[in-house]
Amino acid sequence: MDSRSTSAISGISRLRRSRTALAAGAATLAASLLAAGATAGSANAAAPSASSASSASRADASAVSLSPSVRAELLREAGATAVSTAKSLGLGAKEKLVVKDVIKDADGTTHTRYERTYAGLPVLGGDLIAHESASGASQGVDKATDADIEVADTSAAVAPSGAQRSALSAAQAAGDKETGAKAAPRKVIWAATGKPTLAYETVVSGVQKDGTPSKLHVITDADTGKKLYEFQAVENGTGTGQHNGKVTVGSVRSGSQWMLKDAPRGGHQTYNLKHAWEDTKKGSAFYDADNVWGNGKPTIAQTAAVDVHYGAAMTWDYYKYVLGRNGIKGNGKAAYSRVHYGDAYENAFWDDDCFCMTYGDGAGNKKPLTALDVAGHEMSHGLTSATANLEYSGESGGLNEATSDIFGTAVEFYAKNAKDPGDYLIGEKIDINGDGTPLRYMDKPSKDGLSYDYWKSGVGNDDPHFTSGIANHFFYLLAEGSGRKVIGGVTYNSPTKDGRTVKGIGRAKAEKIWYKALSSYMTSTTNYAKARTATLKAAKALYGASSAEYKAVDNAWGGVNVK
């Protein structure tokens, strides 16, 4: 766990929330379900099943897959030199660096991500990435803030109880139920939104209106008691699955039975919450006598488990074979999944606290939110947390959600599943609107009636699920270009803000650019302007500053009014 946050939970949808009215049938899902035959067995982790093959890039700038031992050694080395690194970066005498992650490129360049402390206190918004060549020469640094980290003193005028009361009031104002302080306020330096300030961070737990767990982080000035910031860390994410049909799933022998556990993929396991609302429960393991799981219908608990287990496997394989990453944290260890959360719960979410993904069963407990792109979306919230840790508020919140949509889409294309072929539609299989329409559209996000096609001033004040449209639109333009086209039988028609024509570079290159930007250049406070800079850096590293890919990144951002 990094020093900034005690939790980060993110979901696939923000329900019953809109700038314009949501469709009247949003709570009643349509009845189109997929069902198919069943087989079982252990999934093969030795070879990719992907369509996103490596493109002609400058391989020296591509990240390499690190074994757990190599990654551990790089982290150890970075920790051993953290003091000298802090001095070389000109940090103050009271500041220290804490190693969080390291990415290594094929040419030996390393990108080491650090959290920062000041006088022993966590600095929220103080994270940075130091870049170093194979020879040890500095290649610059990307910081979440350029402000000098310094406060007059670290003695608070306000008692922790005052900060706690302020946080509880904020949770009540947000409409949370059964709120209570999860832990005592911790003293921090708040540096994410301007001048560094001595503050308290309080995490208040409860339940949101739709039943999603709530973990509201409230930042309070430690000298005045004034609320400085708040963000919601919980946001609304062989067998036969309901959405994916007949697939191979990882299982292991357990006595005379089989257990749903994918040993080759970090030991990922899927559990059954049996409709409990308690988000701290792990649930029960799934067992089966003949290793044939699910029946394609929501009438048995195994069906949703098959979809989720398969989705996690495809996401793991995509990370490994396309991104060169060994699991969410790069350490070869899997998260786990939980299905059948709550009663008719219409959402799914990622939780850093349990390092797990959780899925509801939808309207009438018959429409589980377990589709392939949803599974990829939720697992990719974990990837974002392990890398840039984009703050789930403001423009960085939109980028956080978009990253999950981008990689959820990438996983769907990668899997080549005939029951759920790749497309640029988000959640098209779960029918969350009840009329057969997708949850979100990447070619023209505003088609959902909620999302933004283009950046404008103040956009960060809206919900991240809607502001994500800007980055989703950018990614689609970068991959496929503007205008009308048919891809995989789906018709798209992507506009640009100023009518410019954007020529796509292909999805594979676009994915690599976004991942490199996320893992090597973005920080917790990255906004849309800084995301443009980060992706241009990534395109330059991968393809060169004079390349068509670099120019396409610049042009695609212009198309969504980020300049």
N, C-alpha and C positions, 0 to 999 in steps of 0.2 A: 504494500500500500504506500503511495507517495505521501509526502508531508502536507499536501494541500487539502485533501478532501477525505472524509471518512466514507463517502459513498458516492456512487453515480449510477443512477438507474434511468434508462431511457426506453421508450416504447415506440411502437409502430404508428400509432395514431393518437390524435388529440380529439377526443369525442365530445360532442355537444358543445362545441366552441366555434364561433365563426364571426367574421366581419359581416357576412350576409347570412341569411337563414340557411341552416342545414336542411337537406331533403327530409321531408316529413317521414319518410320510411327508413331513416338511418338506424332506428332501433330494431327494425324487422328485416332480417337478411333474406335474400332470395334463396330459392330452394334448389338451384342447380349444383349438384354435387358430383364428384367423380368417384367411381368405384371400379376396381379391377381385380384380377386374380392375385394369388399370393405364392411367394416362395421365400426362402430364408437362407441365411448363411453369413459368414464373416466377410465384411467388406475388404477389398484389396487396396491397401495403401501404397503399394509399390509403384503404381503407374498412374498418370493423370488420365482423366476422361474428358479433357478440356478442349474447348474451341479457341480459347484466348491464347494462342501460341505466341511465343516471343517474336517481336518484330525487329526490323533492322535498326537497332539502337546502338549507341556507343556503350558496349558491354562494360567498359571500365567504370561507368558511373552507375550501373545497376547494382542494387543490393544483393548480397550473397546470403544464402541460407546458413545460419550459424548453428552448430550443434550446441546442446546445453552446456557442455564443458568449455567450448571455445567462448561462448557468450559470457559464461561465468568468469572466465579469466579476463576478458576485456573489461567487464564491470569492475573486477578487483583492481586491475591496473588503473582504471579511471579513478576509483576511490582513493588509491594510494597517492595519486598525483593531484587530487582535488585542491589541496592548499596552493600548490604552485600554479595551477590553472586559474584559481581565483585571483592570485596576484597578477598573472599575465593579462587578465581581463580588466585589471584596474579596480577590482571590488574593494570595498572598505574593510578596515581591520575587524569589524564586528560581523562581517558577512562570511558565510561558509556555503560551500556547494555540496549537495547530496546527489549522488548519481542515481538516475532513474532508469535509463535505457541507453543502448548503443546500437547503432546501425553501421555495418561495414560494407563498403562498395568493393567491386571486383578489383579495382586498382589500388586497394589498400586504404583509401580515404575512410576516416571514421567520422561519424556524427554522434556526439555524445550529449545526451539530454540530462540536464541537471535541474533539481529544485534548489531553492535558496533559503537560507535562514539568516536572521539578523539578531544578534545577541541571544541566540538560542531559540528565537521564535520563528515559526514558519512564515515565509513571505508569500502571500497569495497573489499570484500575478507576477512572480519574480523568476519564473522558469526561463531557461535559456538553452540553446544548443550550440556547442562548440564544435567547429569543423577543423579537422587536422589531416594533412596529407600522410601518405605512407612513410615519408621520411621524418615526420614529426613536426613539420612546419604548419603554423596556424593558417587556416583558410577562412578566417572570419567567424562571426558569432551572430546568431539570431536571438533577440531578446523579446520577452513578452512586454517589457517596459524598458524605456531608455532612461527613466528617472533614477537619480541617485537614491539608494535605499538608506534613509536616515530619518530618525525621529528624535525629538528633544530628549525624551526618556521613555522607559518602558514601565513606568508606574501608572496604573489606570486610576482615574478619578471616579469612575463608575464601578460599582461592585458587579461581580458576575451575575448576581440575582437580577439586577436591573436589565442587563443584556438578555437574560432569559425571558423576562416579562415582555420585552420588546419583540422577541422572536415569536413567543406564543401569540401575541396580538397579530403579528404578520400572518401567521398560519391561519388564524381564525378569519382574518380579512380575506384570505385566499379561498375560503370556503371549505377548508379541511375539517374532517370530523375526527373525534376521539384523539385530539392532539395532545402531545405531551413531550417534554424535552427528552431527546434520546440520550444525551450526555451533557455534562456540565459545559458551559461555554469555555472555549479555549482562546487564549490570548494570541493574536497574530499581528502581522504587519500587512495591511491591506494596500496593495500597490497596483491593482488591476485597472483602476479607472482614473488615475491622476496622481496627485501628490501622495506619497506613502504616508499612511496614517496608522497609529496604534489602534487596534480594534479587537473586538471579540467576534468569533465565529460560533454560532449556535445552530445545531441541527435539531429540527423539530420533526418528530415522526407522527404519522397519523394515517388517514385514509382520504383520498380525494373523492369527489362527487360520484365518479363512475366505478369506485371500488379499487382503483389503482393505489398501491401503497404510496405514501407521501413521505418524502424526506426533504424538508425545506431548509436550505442553508440561508441564514440571516447574518449579515455583517453589520455590526454596531460600533460606532465610534466609542472608544474606551474612555474618552475624556468628556464627551458631551451626551452620550447616550443616543445620539441621532442614528437612525437606520441609514446605512450607506448603500446597501445593495442586498438583493436576495435572488436566489435562483432555486428552482425546483429540480432536484436530482432524479425524481421519478417522473417520467413523461410517457404520456400515451402518444421496439422492439425489435436375411431376406424376409420383406413383409409387404403388406398392401396398405398404402396410405389413402386417405380421402382425396388429397390433392395430387399426389405424385404417382399413384398407381402402384404397380408391382416393382419393387426395388430391392436391392441388396442392403442389409443392415448388419452392423457389427454386433456379434454376440459371443459369449464365452460360456463354457461349461461351469455349472455350479451344482455340484452333487449330481443328482439324477435329472436335473433340469438345465435349461439354458437361461442366461441372464442377458438383458439388453445392455451390453457394454462393449465399446469399440476400442479394444486394447491397442491396435496399431495407431490410432489417432489420439494419443495422449491419455487414453483411458476414459474418454467421454462416456457419460452414463445418463440415461433418461429415467426420471422418477415420476410417480403418480401422486398428485396432491389430493386426489379424490374429492375435489370441490371445496377444499378448505380455503378460507380467506386468510389464514395466518401466513404471512410471507416469510416468517423465520423458519418454517418447517421445510425439511428437505424432501419429504414424501417417501413413498415406498418404491423399492426397486421392482422392475418388471421381470417376471419369470414366465417361462413357457416350456411345456413338456416336449414338443416336437420341433421347436425352432422355426415355426411358421407363425408369423406375427400379423395381426390385424386382418380385417376383412373388407377394407375399403369403405366402411360405413361407420358413422359415429356411435353406433349401438354398442360397441365394445371399446373399452379403454385403450386397448393396444393400438388402435388405428391412428389416433393422434400421435401416439408415441413413435410410430413408424415414420410419419412425416417429419417430425422434429429430429429424430435420430439421423435420418437420411440427410436432412438439411444441414445439420451440424457437420456431417461427414463431407458433404460437398463443399462447404465453406472452408473447412480445414484443408482440403485438397487444393482449393483455389489459392488460399494463402501460401501453401507450400510450393505448388508447381508453377504458379504465375507470379506471385509477389516475392517468392523466395523467403517466406517467413515461416518459422517452425512453431505454429500455434499463435494464439492471441498475443501473448507476451513475448513470443520468440524463444521460450524456454522449453518447448516440447510438452507442456502440461495443458490439458484440456479443461474447459469449463464444464458445467453439467447443465442439463435441461430439466424443466419441470412442466408437466402438462396437467390439464384439468384444474386450473386455479380458479377458485371462486365458483359462483353460480351464475351461469349465463354472462360471464365476464367477456366484454367485447374489446379486448386489447391484448398486448403482449409487451414484455419489458425486459431490459437487461439490468442487473444489479451488481455493482462492484463489490458490495459487502459479502455476498455469497459467491461471487464470481460465477453467476449462473443466468440462464435465460428462462423466462416463465411465460406460459401461454394460456389464455382463456379459451373457453369453448364456444363463445359467441352466443347469438340469440337462441334461446331454447336449448342451449347446450348441444346444438346440432351443427354449428358452423365454426369449428375451431380455427383460430388464427395461426395455422401451422403450415402455411404455404412456403414454398422454397425461398422466394425473395424475402419473406418475412423472417425466416430463420437466418438468412444471410444478413439481413438488416440488424437484427438484435445482436448477433455475434460480433458484428462490425462496430457496435457501440463499445464493446470491450476492446477492440483494436484501437479505436480513437482514444479511449481512456489510457491505454498502454503507451500511446505515442504522444500526439499533440495535446491530449487532454483538454480539448476545446471546451471552454466554459459554457454550460447549458443555459445561456441567457444572451440577449442581444444578438448581434450578427454572428458571433462565434457559435451561438446555439443553432442558428440556421445552417452553418457549415457542418456542425456536428451531425445534425439530422441528414443533411445531404450526403455526407460521407457514407452513412449507413444505407441510404437509397442507392447510391452509386455502386457500392460493393454488393448489396443485395441483388441488384440488377446484373452485375458481373457474374455472380455465382449462378444465377438462373441461366444465363447464356452458357456458362462453363459446363453445367451439368448435362446439357443436351437431353433433357427429359422430354419424351414425346407427349406426356400428359401436361407438361407445363413448360413449353418452349420459351426461350429467351425473348424478352421484349423490353421496351422502355416505359412500361406501365407498372406502377407500384401497387401491390395488393390486389391485382385483378382477379385472383382466384377466391379471395375470401369474401367478396361481395359485401363489404362493410356498409355500403349505402343502401342495400336492399333492392337495387334496380339493375344489377349486373355491371355497373360502372366501376372502374378502378378507384382506388383510394387517391392516387396521385398520378400525374402525367409529367414526363420529363421533357417532351418536345414543346409543350405549351402548358406550363404548370397552372395557369389561371383557368384552365378548362374545368378544374374541380370546384370553381367558385370561391376559392379561399386563398390559393397560393399566388405568389408574385412571379411574374415573368421577368421583371427588370428591377435593378437596384434603384432606390430613391432615398433621399434623406429621411431619417426617422424610421426606416424599415425594421431596425433592430428592436423596436418596441413591441412588435407583434410576436405571435407564437412561433417557435422555431420550426414547427412542422409546416408552416406557411412560408416563412422567410427562406426555408431550404430550397424553395422553387428557383431562386436565382442561381444557385450553384448547380442544381439539377439541370436547369436550362443550359447553363454554360457547358456542362459535361456533354449533354446531347449534341449541342452545336459543334463542340470540339471533335466528337466521335463521328457524327453523321452529317453535319452541315445543316444549312438553313433550307427552307422551302419544302415542297411536298415530295414525299417518297414513300414507297412501300417496302417494308423490311420484315421478312418472315411472315408475310401475309397481313401485317398490321399497317394501316395507313397513318402516316405522320405528316404534319405540316408545321414546321417550326419557324416562327417569325424572328426578326431582330428589332431592337428598339429604334434604330435609325434607318432601317430598310437595307442595311448592308448585306452583301452575300458572304456567307461563311462556308468555306470548303472543309469538310471533315477529314481527319487524319486516320480514322479507324478506331474502333473501340479498344483494341489491345494497347495501342500507344496512349490513348487517353487515360486508360486505367493505370498504366505505369507512371504517367506524369502525376496523376492525382495521388497515388500512393507515395511516390518519392517526396512530393510536396508535404504531405501529411507527416511522414515519418522523419524527414530530414530538415524541414524548414518552418513548419507551422508551430505556434506556441499556444498556450491556453487562451490568450487574448486576441488571436488572429481575427481580423474582420475581413470584409470583402475586398477592400483595397489591398490589405496585406496578403490575402489569399491569391490575388492576381500576381503579386510579387513572388510569392512562394512557388506558384506553378510555372512562372517564367524562369525562375532559378532551376527548377526541376527539368524543364524542357531544354534549357541551356546545357545542364550537366549531362543529360541523356543523348541529346541530338545536336547540340551546338547552337550558338547565338545567331547564326545566319541560316539556320535550317528552316524548312517549311513548317516543321512542327512548332518551333518557337514562335514563328509569325502567326500560326493558327491559334495558339493560345492567346496571344495578344488580341487577335481579331475576334475570337469567341467571347472574351470578356467585354470587348467593346459592344458586341451584339446584345449583351444584357446590361449595358450602361454602367459597367465598372471600368473606369479609366484611370 
